[in-house]
Amino acid sequence: MIDAGSTQIGRLIQDLERALTSQDCATDQVHCVAHLLEDFLGRPNLLEPRWTATREDHYARHRVFVDPEDRFCVVAMVWGPGQGTVIHDHGGVWCVEGVYQGKMHIVRYNLDHRDGDRCHFKRVEEITAGVGEVGNLIPPYEYHVMENLTEQPAVTLHVYGRELKSCRRYLPSEDGQCHVPFESPLRYDGE
C-alpha cells in the first residue's frame, strides 16, 4: 500500500481524495483531477520503477492505487514502441489520462450510430501528447485509440472514476465498414 504523503504519488492520492470528496458532478470531478494530474506529471520520481516496467507482448497496466471506497483508481500504463489499443470505451466511467514519459498518439471517436451489434464511429480528434499533457473522457464521449508511435517507451497515468475491471473493445468488421464490440476483462501486470 502507498504511504500517502511520504511520496509524490502519495501526495497526488491525498489531493485526489480531497478533490473527489468536494465535487459531486462528474464534469467537476474530471476538471479537478485533470488540474491535479497536470501539476504532478512533470515531477521526477512520481512513479516507482515497478510501475514503469514494459512488456514485450502487450502494453502493461500497473495498479498504482484503488480507493477503498471505489471513488477512483490510479493506473500506470507502459507502452513499448509500436504498442497501442483498438477503439475502446471505458465502461461508462470517466477518465483523466496524462503522459508521464515519452509521447502518445491519441485518436478520439464519437459513436455515430449502431446497426444491432455493428458500431459506426466518427473520428473527431487526433493529437500527439507529450509529457505533462492531459486529456479526459466523459461518457458518452469515451471512445479512443492510444498508440506509442515512437521508438522509445512511453508511460501514461490514468485516473478513473472507479476501478475499471472491463471495457468494450471494437474490432473492425470483415468489410471494414463498422466495428463489432466485445467485452474485455482488464488485468494488471506484475500481480
N, C-alpha and C positions, 0 to 999 in steps of 0.2 A: 504494500500500500504506500501511497505517496505521503510524505511528511509535509502537509500543507504549510506553507510559509517558509520552509527552510531551503527551498529550491525555487528556481524561476518557474518551473511548471507548477509547483505547489502554490505560488502566489497567483498564477493565472487561474488555477482552480478555485482558490478563495474568492477572487474577483468575479469569476463566473457564478459562483454560488450566490454572492450578494446581488449581482445584476439580475439573475433569473428569479430571485425571490421578490425583487422590487417591481418586476414587469409582468403584467398579465397577458397582454396581447402578443401573439407570435411575431408580428411585424416589429413591435418594440423590442422584443427579446433578441431577434436577429440583428437589429441595428446596434444594440448594446454589445452583443457578442462580437460582431464584426469590428467594432471600435476597439474592444479589448484585445482581440486576436491580432489586429494590425499593430498594436503597441508592443506585443510580445514577440512577434515573428523574427524581428531583426536581432534579438538578444542572443548572445553566444551561450552555448550550453543549455539551451532551453530543453532539448530532448536528450535523454540518456542514450548511450550507444546501442543498447538492446532495442530501442525503438527506431533506429535508423538502419537496421540490417536489411539488405536486399535479398531477394530470392531469384534464382535463375529461371524458374518456370512460370512465375506469375508475379504481379505486383504484390508487395507484402502489406498486410493490415496488422498493426500492433495496437492492442488495447493499452491506452495510457491511463484512463480513469473512467469509471462508471459511477455516477451519483447514486448513493444508496436509495434515494427516493425516486430514481429514474427520471429526474428533471432534465438531465443532459448526459452526454457521453463524449469523451475526447479520444480520437483515434489518429495515430500517425500512419501514413501510407508512404511506402517507399517504392519508387518506380525506377526500374533499371532502364537502360537505353532501349527504346522501342516498345516498352510496355505500356498498356493502356486498357481501356474498357470498351465495351459496346455501349450503345444507348441504354441507359438505365434510369430508374427513378429511385426515390429514397423512401418508398413505402408510406408516403403521406407524412413524413417527418421533415421539419425544416432542418437546414444545414448551413453552416458557415465554413468555408474552406479557404485556407491560405497557404501560400508557398513559403516553406522554411528554408529550402535549399534547391538550387537549380532553377529550371524553367518548365512550365507545363503548358500544353496546348489544350484549350477547352472549347468545345462547341456545345452551345445550348440549343435546345429544341422546345417547341410547343407541340402538344398533341393536336394535330389538325382535325382529324376525325377517325372514327373506328368503323370497321365493317366486321361485325362479330368479333373474332379474336385477332383480326388484322388491323394494325395501327398505322396511320399515316402521320408522319411528323413533318414539321416545317422548321427549317434551320433559322434561328433568329439572331444568333450572335456567335462570333468566333474570335477568340483572343489568345494571346500568348502572355502568360503571367509569370513574373519573376518574384524574387524574394521580397516578402513583405506585402505582396498584393493579395487581396481578399475578395472573394465573391460569395454569393449566397443563393440558396434555392428555397423558395417558399411555395409549398403546394397551393394550387395545382400546377405551378410552373416549376417542375422538379426534374426535368429530363435533360441529361447531358452525356457527353463523352469526355473523358480525360485521357491524355496521352503525353508521354515523355518522348519528344521527337529529337532529343539531343543525344550526344554520345556519353553524357555524364549522368549519374544517378540524380534523381530529384526526390525531395521529401515534402509532403503536404501534411498539414494538420487540419483535422476536421472536428467540428463541434456539432453534434446532432441534438435535436430536441428531446431525445430519449435514446436508449441503446437500440441501434439498428441491427436486427438479427436476420433480416432478409430484405430483398428488394426484387423488383421485376427487371429482368434484362430483356432487351428487344433485339432479336436476331433478324437479319434480312430474310424475307421470303425468297423462295426459289426464283421467282420472276423479278426480284429486286424492287418491286413497286411498293412494298409495305414492310412492316416489321411485325413479328409474331412474339408476344410476350411469354416468358416462362418465369415462374417463381424460383428464386435462387437464394439458398441459405448463405449467410455471410459468416465466415470464420476468422479467427485471429491466428496469426503466425506466432510461433515461439511459445505456445501454451500447451 
